[in-house]
Amino acid sequence: MVHDNQKTSPEPPARKTGHKRVKLKSFMDYIDICLAENVRNDEVIFAEIKA
Protein backbone atom coordinates (compact mmCIF):
# COMPACT_ATOMS: atom_id res chain seq x y z
CA MET A 1 0.00 0.00 0.00
CA VAL A 2 1.34 3.43 -0.97
CA HIS A 3 0.47 6.35 1.26
CA ASP A 4 -0.13 9.82 -0.16
CA ASN A 5 3.15 11.13 1.26
CA GLN A 6 5.06 8.27 -0.39
CA LYS A 7 3.86 8.85 -3.93
CA THR A 8 6.47 10.13 -6.27
CA SER A 9 5.93 13.73 -7.14
CA PRO A 10 5.97 14.88 -10.75
CA GLU A 11 9.14 16.37 -12.10
CA PRO A 12 9.60 20.03 -11.17
CA PRO A 13 9.23 22.48 -14.02
CA ALA A 14 12.36 23.04 -16.06
CA ARG A 15 14.41 25.96 -14.81
CA LYS A 16 15.40 28.74 -17.11
CA THR A 17 19.16 29.01 -17.34
CA GLY A 18 21.35 32.00 -17.95
CA HIS A 19 19.06 34.66 -16.47
CA LYS A 20 21.02 35.05 -13.23
CA ARG A 21 24.33 34.96 -15.05
CA VAL A 22 23.30 37.99 -17.07
CA LYS A 23 22.53 39.88 -13.87
CA LEU A 24 25.84 38.84 -12.32
CA LYS A 25 28.00 39.38 -15.39
CA SER A 26 29.14 42.86 -14.38
CA PHE A 27 30.19 41.51 -10.96
CA MET A 28 31.91 38.30 -12.07
CA ASP A 29 35.45 39.70 -11.88
CA TYR A 30 34.85 40.85 -8.30
CA ILE A 31 33.21 37.54 -7.36
CA ASP A 32 36.19 35.67 -8.82
CA ILE A 33 38.55 37.79 -6.69
CA CYS A 34 36.50 37.02 -3.57
CA LEU A 35 36.52 33.30 -4.34
CA ALA A 36 40.29 33.40 -4.95
CA GLU A 37 40.64 34.95 -1.47
CA ASN A 38 38.52 32.08 -0.04
CA VAL A 39 35.51 34.31 0.65
CA ARG A 40 32.78 31.69 0.26
CA ASN A 41 29.93 33.35 2.16
CA ASP A 42 27.41 34.55 -0.40
CA GLU A 43 25.86 36.99 2.07
CA VAL A 44 29.23 38.70 2.58
CA ILE A 45 29.88 38.95 -1.15
CA PHE A 46 26.35 40.23 -1.81
CA ALA A 47 26.65 42.85 0.96
CA GLU A 48 29.92 44.09 -0.52
CA ILE A 49 28.39 44.30 -4.00
CA LYS A 50 25.38 46.23 -2.68
CA ALA A 51 27.62 48.73 -0.85
N, CA, C and O atoms as a Tripos MOL2 file, in Angstrom:
@<TRIPOS>MOLECULE
protein
  204   203    51     0     0
PROTEIN
NO_CHARGES

@<TRIPOS>ATOM
      1 N           0.8330   -1.1850    0.0000 N.3       1 MET1
      2 CA          0.0000    0.0000    0.0000 C.3       1 MET1
      3 C           0.8780    1.2480    0.0000 C.2       1 MET1
      4 O           1.8190    1.3430    0.7880 O.2       1 MET1
      5 N           0.5800    2.1950   -0.8680 N.am      2 VAL2
      6 CA          1.3430    3.4320   -0.9660 C.3       2 VAL2
      7 C           0.5310    4.5510   -0.3410 C.2       2 VAL2
      8 O          -0.6130    4.7990   -0.7220 O.2       2 VAL2
      9 N           1.1370    5.2160    0.6190 N.am      3 HIS3
     10 CA          0.4750    6.3480    1.2580 C.3       3 HIS3
     11 C           0.6640    7.5980    0.4100 C.2       3 HIS3
     12 O           1.5730    7.6670   -0.4180 O.2       3 HIS3
     13 N          -0.2040    8.5870    0.6250 N.am      4 ASP4
     14 CA         -0.1280    9.8220   -0.1590 C.3       4 ASP4
     15 C           1.2490   10.4760   -0.0760 C.2       4 ASP4
     16 O           1.7550   10.9830   -1.0770 O.2       4 ASP4
     17 N           1.8580   10.4700    1.1120 N.am      5 ASN5
     18 CA          3.1500   11.1320    1.2550 C.3       5 ASN5
     19 C           4.2900   10.3160    0.6590 C.2       5 ASN5
     20 O           5.4210   10.8010    0.6070 O.2       5 ASN5
     21 N           4.0280    9.1000    0.2110 N.am      6 GLN6
     22 CA          5.0630    8.2670   -0.3860 C.3       6 GLN6
     23 C           4.9900    8.2370   -1.9070 C.2       6 GLN6
     24 O           5.8670    7.6650   -2.5560 O.2       6 GLN6
     25 N           3.9760    8.8340   -2.4730 N.am      7 LYS7
     26 CA          3.8630    8.8500   -3.9300 C.3       7 LYS7
     27 C           4.9810    9.7130   -4.5030 C.2       7 LYS7
     28 O           5.3930   10.7100   -3.9090 O.2       7 LYS7
     29 N           5.4440    9.3120   -5.6410 N.am      8 THR8
     30 CA          6.4670   10.1320   -6.2720 C.3       8 THR8
     31 C           5.8170   11.3780   -6.8400 C.2       8 THR8
     32 O           4.7480   11.3240   -7.4480 O.2       8 THR8
     33 N           6.4710   12.4760   -6.6330 N.am      9 SER9
     34 CA          5.9260   13.7300   -7.1420 C.3       9 SER9
     35 C           6.3380   13.8980   -8.6000 C.2       9 SER9
     36 O           7.3510   13.3420   -9.0230 O.2       9 SER9
     37 N           5.5790   14.6450   -9.3580 N.am     10 PRO10
     38 CA          5.9660   14.8820  -10.7510 C.3      10 PRO10
     39 C           7.2510   15.6950  -10.8100 C.2      10 PRO10
     40 O           7.6230   16.3740   -9.8530 O.2      10 PRO10
     41 N           7.8990   15.6110  -11.9190 N.am     11 GLU11
     42 CA          9.1370   16.3670  -12.1020 C.3      11 GLU11
     43 C           8.8680   17.8570  -11.9300 C.2      11 GLU11
     44 O           7.8350   18.3530  -12.3790 O.2      11 GLU11
     45 N           9.7890   18.5770  -11.2840 N.am     12 PRO12
     46 CA          9.6030   20.0260  -11.1700 C.3      12 PRO12
     47 C           9.7150   20.6670  -12.5490 C.2      12 PRO12
     48 O          10.3360   20.1010  -13.4480 O.2      12 PRO12
     49 N           9.1270   21.8280  -12.7160 N.am     13 PRO13
     50 CA          9.2290   22.4840  -14.0240 C.3      13 PRO13
     51 C          10.6850   22.7950  -14.3570 C.2      13 PRO13
     52 O          11.4930   23.0640  -13.4680 O.2      13 PRO13
     53 N          10.9990   22.7560  -15.6140 N.am     14 ALA14
     54 CA         12.3630   23.0370  -16.0560 C.3      14 ALA14
     55 C          12.7350   24.4660  -15.6840 C.2      14 ALA14
     56 O          11.9350   25.3900  -15.8300 O.2      14 ALA14
     57 N          13.9520   24.6280  -15.2060 N.am     15 ARG15
     58 CA         14.4140   25.9560  -14.8140 C.3      15 ARG15
     59 C          15.0080   26.6620  -16.0170 C.2      15 ARG15
     60 O          15.6560   26.0510  -16.8670 O.2      15 ARG15
     61 N          14.7750   27.9420  -16.0650 N.am     16 LYS16
     62 CA         15.4020   28.7450  -17.1070 C.3      16 LYS16
     63 C          16.8550   28.9560  -16.7090 C.2      16 LYS16
     64 O          17.1500   29.2220  -15.5440 O.2      16 LYS16
     65 N          17.7470   28.8400  -17.6550 N.am     17 THR17
     66 CA         19.1570   29.0140  -17.3430 C.3      17 THR17
     67 C          19.6670   30.3000  -17.9650 C.2      17 THR17
     68 O          19.1180   30.7910  -18.9510 O.2      17 THR17
     69 N          20.7070   30.8290  -17.3840 N.am     18 GLY18
     70 CA         21.3530   31.9970  -17.9510 C.3      18 GLY18
     71 C          20.8440   33.3230  -17.4370 C.2      18 GLY18
     72 O          21.5610   34.3200  -17.5300 O.2      18 GLY18
     73 N          19.6310   33.3820  -16.8950 N.am     19 HIS19
     74 CA         19.0610   34.6610  -16.4750 C.3      19 HIS19
     75 C          19.8820   35.2900  -15.3540 C.2      19 HIS19
     76 O          20.1800   36.4830  -15.4070 O.2      19 HIS19
     77 N          20.2490   34.5130  -14.3500 N.am     20 LYS20
     78 CA         21.0200   35.0480  -13.2300 C.3      20 LYS20
     79 C          22.4300   35.4020  -13.6620 C.2      20 LYS20
     80 O          23.0110   36.3610  -13.1540 O.2      20 LYS20
     81 N          22.9790   34.6490  -14.5810 N.am     21 ARG21
     82 CA         24.3280   34.9640  -15.0490 C.3      21 ARG21
     83 C          24.3770   36.3210  -15.7190 C.2      21 ARG21
     84 O          25.3730   37.0330  -15.5980 O.2      21 ARG21
     85 N          23.3320   36.6870  -16.4160 N.am     22 VAL22
     86 CA         23.2960   37.9910  -17.0720 C.3      22 VAL22
     87 C          23.3210   39.0830  -16.0130 C.2      22 VAL22
     88 O          24.0220   40.0840  -16.1660 O.2      22 VAL22
     89 N          22.5590   38.8940  -14.9420 N.am     23 LYS23
     90 CA         22.5270   39.8820  -13.8660 C.3      23 LYS23
     91 C          23.8740   39.9740  -13.1570 C.2      23 LYS23
     92 O          24.2680   41.0550  -12.7200 O.2      23 LYS23
     93 N          24.5760   38.8660  -13.0410 N.am     24 LEU24
     94 CA         25.8420   38.8390  -12.3170 C.3      24 LEU24
     95 C          27.0460   39.1700  -13.1800 C.2      24 LEU24
     96 O          28.1430   39.3640  -12.6570 O.2      24 LEU24
     97 N          26.8650   39.2380  -14.4790 N.am     25 LYS25
     98 CA         28.0000   39.3780  -15.3910 C.3      25 LYS25
     99 C          28.9040   40.5490  -15.0320 C.2      25 LYS25
    100 O          30.1280   40.4170  -15.0690 O.2      25 LYS25
    101 N          28.3220   41.6910  -14.6850 N.am     26 SER26
    102 CA         29.1450   42.8590  -14.3820 C.3      26 SER26
    103 C          29.9000   42.7010  -13.0590 C.2      26 SER26
    104 O          30.8200   43.4720  -12.7860 O.2      26 SER26
    105 N          29.5310   41.7280  -12.2440 N.am     27 PHE27
    106 CA         30.1880   41.5130  -10.9560 C.3      27 PHE27
    107 C          31.0980   40.2910  -10.9480 C.2      27 PHE27
    108 O          31.7270   40.0030   -9.9300 O.2      27 PHE27
    109 N          31.1790   39.5720  -12.0580 N.am     28 MET28
    110 CA         31.9050   38.3040  -12.0700 C.3      28 MET28
    111 C          33.3880   38.4580  -11.7340 C.2      28 MET28
    112 O          33.9460   37.6080  -11.0400 O.2      28 MET28
    113 N          34.0300   39.5110  -12.2060 N.am     29 ASP29
    114 CA         35.4470   39.7040  -11.8800 C.3      29 ASP29
    115 C          35.6310   39.8540  -10.3740 C.2      29 ASP29
    116 O          36.5370   39.2600   -9.7890 O.2      29 ASP29
    117 N          34.7610   40.6540   -9.7480 N.am     30 TYR30
    118 CA         34.8470   40.8520   -8.3020 C.3      30 TYR30
    119 C          34.5530   39.5540   -7.5520 C.2      30 TYR30
    120 O          35.2320   39.2310   -6.5770 O.2      30 TYR30
    121 N          33.5510   38.8160   -8.0010 N.am     31 ILE31
    122 CA         33.2100   37.5430   -7.3560 C.3      31 ILE31
    123 C          34.3710   36.5630   -7.4850 C.2      31 ILE31
    124 O          34.6710   35.8330   -6.5400 O.2      31 ILE31
    125 N          35.0240   36.5380   -8.6350 N.am     32 ASP32
    126 CA         36.1860   35.6670   -8.8220 C.3      32 ASP32
    127 C          37.3140   36.0360   -7.8630 C.2      32 ASP32
    128 O          37.9880   35.1540   -7.3310 O.2      32 ASP32
    129 N          37.5230   37.3380   -7.6380 N.am     33 ILE33
    130 CA         38.5460   37.7930   -6.6890 C.3      33 ILE33
    131 C          38.2010   37.3160   -5.2820 C.2      33 ILE33
    132 O          39.0640   36.8170   -4.5590 O.2      33 ILE33
    133 N          36.9330   37.4720   -4.8980 N.am     34 CYS34
    134 CA         36.5020   37.0170   -3.5690 C.3      34 CYS34
    135 C          36.7180   35.5190   -3.4110 C.2      34 CYS34
    136 O          37.2140   35.0690   -2.3780 O.2      34 CYS34
    137 N          36.3540   34.7540   -4.4140 N.am     35 LEU35
    138 CA         36.5230   33.3040   -4.3420 C.3      35 LEU35
    139 C          37.9960   32.9220   -4.2780 C.2      35 LEU35
    140 O          38.3610   31.9680   -3.5910 O.2      35 LEU35
    141 N          38.8480   33.6630   -4.9910 N.am     36 ALA36
    142 CA         40.2870   33.3980   -4.9470 C.3      36 ALA36
    143 C          40.8560   33.6840   -3.5590 C.2      36 ALA36
    144 O          41.8460   33.0790   -3.1490 O.2      36 ALA36
    145 N          40.2180   34.6150   -2.8360 N.am     37 GLU37
    146 CA         40.6380   34.9520   -1.4720 C.3      37 GLU37
    147 C          39.9080   34.0920   -0.4380 C.2      37 GLU37
    148 O          39.9290   34.4010    0.7530 O.2      37 GLU37
    149 N          39.2660   33.0210   -0.8900 N.am     38 ASN38
    150 CA         38.5190   32.0840   -0.0430 C.3      38 ASN38
    151 C          37.3420   32.7210    0.6780 C.2      38 ASN38
    152 O          36.9570   32.2490    1.7480 O.2      38 ASN38
    153 N          36.7650   33.7670    0.1300 N.am     39 VAL39
    154 CA         35.5140   34.3080    0.6480 C.3      39 VAL39
    155 C          34.4180   33.4770    0.0060 C.2      39 VAL39
    156 O          34.1520   33.6120   -1.1880 O.2      39 VAL39
    157 N          33.7850   32.6240    0.7830 N.am     40 ARG40
    158 CA         32.7840   31.6930    0.2620 C.3      40 ARG40
    159 C          31.3760   32.0180    0.7350 C.2      40 ARG40
    160 O          30.4170   31.3750    0.3070 O.2      40 ARG40
    161 N          31.2380   33.0100    1.6110 N.am     41 ASN41
    162 CA         29.9340   33.3530    2.1600 C.3      41 ASN41
    163 C          29.2090   34.2680    1.1840 C.2      41 ASN41
    164 O          29.6200   35.4080    0.9680 O.2      41 ASN41
    165 N          28.1320   33.7640    0.5980 N.am     42 ASP42
    166 CA         27.4130   34.5450   -0.4040 C.3      42 ASP42
    167 C          26.8070   35.8090    0.1780 C.2      42 ASP42
    168 O          26.6770   36.8080   -0.5300 O.2      42 ASP42
    169 N          26.4330   35.7920    1.4530 N.am     43 GLU43
    170 CA         25.8630   36.9900    2.0700 C.3      43 GLU43
    171 C          26.9080   38.0920    2.1870 C.2      43 GLU43
    172 O          26.5930   39.2690    2.0110 O.2      43 GLU43
    173 N          28.1460   37.7200    2.4820 N.am     44 VAL44
    174 CA         29.2330   38.6960    2.5770 C.3      44 VAL44
    175 C          29.5060   39.3010    1.2070 C.2      44 VAL44
    176 O          29.6200   40.5200    1.0740 O.2      44 VAL44
    177 N          29.6080   38.4620    0.2000 N.am     45 ILE45
    178 CA         29.8790   38.9490   -1.1540 C.3      45 ILE45
    179 C          28.7460   39.8490   -1.6260 C.2      45 ILE45
    180 O          28.9950   40.9090   -2.2010 O.2      45 ILE45
    181 N          27.5040   39.4380   -1.3890 N.am     46 PHE46
    182 CA         26.3530   40.2350   -1.8110 C.3      46 PHE46
    183 C          26.3250   41.5820   -1.0940 C.2      46 PHE46
    184 O          26.0330   42.6040   -1.7140 O.2      46 PHE46
    185 N          26.6260   41.5940    0.2030 N.am     47 ALA47
    186 CA         26.6460   42.8510    0.9590 C.3      47 ALA47
    187 C          27.7070   43.7930    0.4110 C.2      47 ALA47
    188 O          27.4830   45.0010    0.3330 O.2      47 ALA47
    189 N          28.8600   43.2550    0.0300 N.am     48 GLU48
    190 CA         29.9210   44.0920   -0.5240 C.3      48 GLU48
    191 C          29.5350   44.6250   -1.9000 C.2      48 GLU48
    192 O          29.8780   45.7580   -2.2400 O.2      48 GLU48
    193 N          28.8350   43.8350   -2.6840 N.am     49 ILE49
    194 CA         28.3880   44.2960   -4.0010 C.3      49 ILE49
    195 C          27.3510   45.3960   -3.8480 C.2      49 ILE49
    196 O          27.3750   46.3810   -4.5850 O.2      49 ILE49
    197 N          26.4380   45.2340   -2.8910 N.am     50 LYS50
    198 CA         25.3820   46.2310   -2.6780 C.3      50 LYS50
    199 C          25.9390   47.5570   -2.1790 C.2      50 LYS50
    200 O          25.3610   48.6110   -2.4430 O.2      50 LYS50
    201 N          27.0560   47.5110   -1.4580 N.am     51 ALA51
    202 CA         27.6160   48.7280   -0.8460 C.3      51 ALA51
    203 C          28.2060   49.6710   -1.8540 C.2      51 ALA51
    204 O          28.7120   50.7310   -1.4860 O.2      51 ALA51
@<TRIPOS>BOND
     1     1     2 1
     2     2     3 1
     3     3     4 2
     4     3     5 am
     5     5     6 1
     6     6     7 1
     7     7     8 2
     8     7     9 am
     9     9    10 1
    10    10    11 1
    11    11    12 2
    12    11    13 am
    13    13    14 1
    14    14    15 1
    15    15    16 2
    16    15    17 am
    17    17    18 1
    18    18    19 1
    19    19    20 2
    20    19    21 am
    21    21    22 1
    22    22    23 1
    23    23    24 2
    24    23    25 am
    25    25    26 1
    26    26    27 1
    27    27    28 2
    28    27    29 am
    29    29    30 1
    30    30    31 1
    31    31    32 2
    32    31    33 am
    33    33    34 1
    34    34    35 1
    35    35    36 2
    36    35    37 am
    37    37    38 1
    38    38    39 1
    39    39    40 2
    40    39    41 am
    41    41    42 1
    42    42    43 1
    43    43    44 2
    44    43    45 am
    45    45    46 1
    46    46    47 1
    47    47    48 2
    48    47    49 am
    49    49    50 1
    50    50    51 1
    51    51    52 2
    52    51    53 am
    53    53    54 1
    54    54    55 1
    55    55    56 2
    56    55    57 am
    57    57    58 1
    58    58    59 1
    59    59    60 2
    60    59    61 am
    61    61    62 1
    62    62    63 1
    63    63    64 2
    64    63    65 am
    65    65    66 1
    66    66    67 1
    67    67    68 2
    68    67    69 am
    69    69    70 1
    70    70    71 1
    71    71    72 2
    72    71    73 am
    73    73    74 1
    74    74    75 1
    75    75    76 2
    76    75    77 am
    77    77    78 1
    78    78    79 1
    79    79    80 2
    80    79    81 am
    81    81    82 1
    82    82    83 1
    83    83    84 2
    84    83    85 am
    85    85    86 1
    86    86    87 1
    87    87    88 2
    88    87    89 am
    89    89    90 1
    90    90    91 1
    91    91    92 2
    92    91    93 am
    93    93    94 1
    94    94    95 1
    95    95    96 2
    96    95    97 am
    97    97    98 1
    98    98    99 1
    99    99   100 2
   100    99   101 am
   101   101   102 1
   102   102   103 1
   103   103   104 2
   104   103   105 am
   105   105   106 1
   106   106   107 1
   107   107   108 2
   108   107   109 am
   109   109   110 1
   110   110   111 1
   111   111   112 2
   112   111   113 am
   113   113   114 1
   114   114   115 1
   115   115   116 2
   116   115   117 am
   117   117   118 1
   118   118   119 1
   119   119   120 2
   120   119   121 am
   121   121   122 1
   122   122   123 1
   123   123   124 2
   124   123   125 am
   125   125   126 1
   126   126   127 1
   127   127   128 2
   128   127   129 am
   129   129   130 1
   130   130   131 1
   131   131   132 2
   132   131   133 am
   133   133   134 1
   134   134   135 1
   135   135   136 2
   136   135   137 am
   137   137   138 1
   138   138   139 1
   139   139   140 2
   140   139   141 am
   141   141   142 1
   142   142   143 1
   143   143   144 2
   144   143   145 am
   145   145   146 1
   146   146   147 1
   147   147   148 2
   148   147   149 am
   149   149   150 1
   150   150   151 1
   151   151   152 2
   152   151   153 am
   153   153   154 1
   154   154   155 1
   155   155   156 2
   156   155   157 am
   157   157   158 1
   158   158   159 1
   159   159   160 2
   160   159   161 am
   161   161   162 1
   162   162   163 1
   163   163   164 2
   164   163   165 am
   165   165   166 1
   166   166   167 1
   167   167   168 2
   168   167   169 am
   169   169   170 1
   170   170   171 1
   171   171   172 2
   172   171   173 am
   173   173   174 1
   174   174   175 1
   175   175   176 2
   176   175   177 am
   177   177   178 1
   178   178   179 1
   179   179   180 2
   180   179   181 am
   181   181   182 1
   182   182   183 1
   183   183   184 2
   184   183   185 am
   185   185   186 1
   186   186   187 1
   187   187   188 2
   188   187   189 am
   189   189   190 1
   190   190   191 1
   191   191   192 2
   192   191   193 am
   193   193   194 1
   194   194   195 1
   195   195   196 2
   196   195   197 am
   197   197   198 1
   198   198   199 1
   199   199   200 2
   200   199   201 am
   201   201   202 1
   202   202   203 1
   203   203   204 2
@<TRIPOS>SUBSTRUCTURE
     1 MET1         2 RESIDUE 1 A MET
     2 VAL2         6 RESIDUE 1 A VAL
     3 HIS3        10 RESIDUE 1 A HIS
     4 ASP4        14 RESIDUE 1 A ASP
     5 ASN5        18 RESIDUE 1 A ASN
     6 GLN6        22 RESIDUE 1 A GLN
     7 LYS7        26 RESIDUE 1 A LYS
     8 THR8        30 RESIDUE 1 A THR
     9 SER9        34 RESIDUE 1 A SER
    10 PRO10       38 RESIDUE 1 A PRO
    11 GLU11       42 RESIDUE 1 A GLU
    12 PRO12       46 RESIDUE 1 A PRO
    13 PRO13       50 RESIDUE 1 A PRO
    14 ALA14       54 RESIDUE 1 A ALA
    15 ARG15       58 RESIDUE 1 A ARG
    16 LYS16       62 RESIDUE 1 A LYS
    17 THR17       66 RESIDUE 1 A THR
    18 GLY18       70 RESIDUE 1 A GLY
    19 HIS19       74 RESIDUE 1 A HIS
    20 LYS20       78 RESIDUE 1 A LYS
    21 ARG21       82 RESIDUE 1 A ARG
    22 VAL22       86 RESIDUE 1 A VAL
    23 LYS23       90 RESIDUE 1 A LYS
    24 LEU24       94 RESIDUE 1 A LEU
    25 LYS25       98 RESIDUE 1 A LYS
    26 SER26      102 RESIDUE 1 A SER
    27 PHE27      106 RESIDUE 1 A PHE
    28 MET28      110 RESIDUE 1 A MET
    29 ASP29      114 RESIDUE 1 A ASP
    30 TYR30      118 RESIDUE 1 A TYR
    31 ILE31      122 RESIDUE 1 A ILE
    32 ASP32      126 RESIDUE 1 A ASP
    33 ILE33      130 RESIDUE 1 A ILE
    34 CYS34      134 RESIDUE 1 A CYS
    35 LEU35      138 RESIDUE 1 A LEU
    36 ALA36      142 RESIDUE 1 A ALA
    37 GLU37      146 RESIDUE 1 A GLU
    38 ASN38      150 RESIDUE 1 A ASN
    39 VAL39      154 RESIDUE 1 A VAL
    40 ARG40      158 RESIDUE 1 A ARG
    41 ASN41      162 RESIDUE 1 A ASN
    42 ASP42      166 RESIDUE 1 A ASP
    43 GLU43      170 RESIDUE 1 A GLU
    44 VAL44      174 RESIDUE 1 A VAL
    45 ILE45      178 RESIDUE 1 A ILE
    46 PHE46      182 RESIDUE 1 A PHE
    47 ALA47      186 RESIDUE 1 A ALA
    48 GLU48      190 RESIDUE 1 A GLU
    49 ILE49      194 RESIDUE 1 A ILE
    50 LYS50      198 RESIDUE 1 A LYS
    51 ALA51      202 RESIDUE 1 A ALA
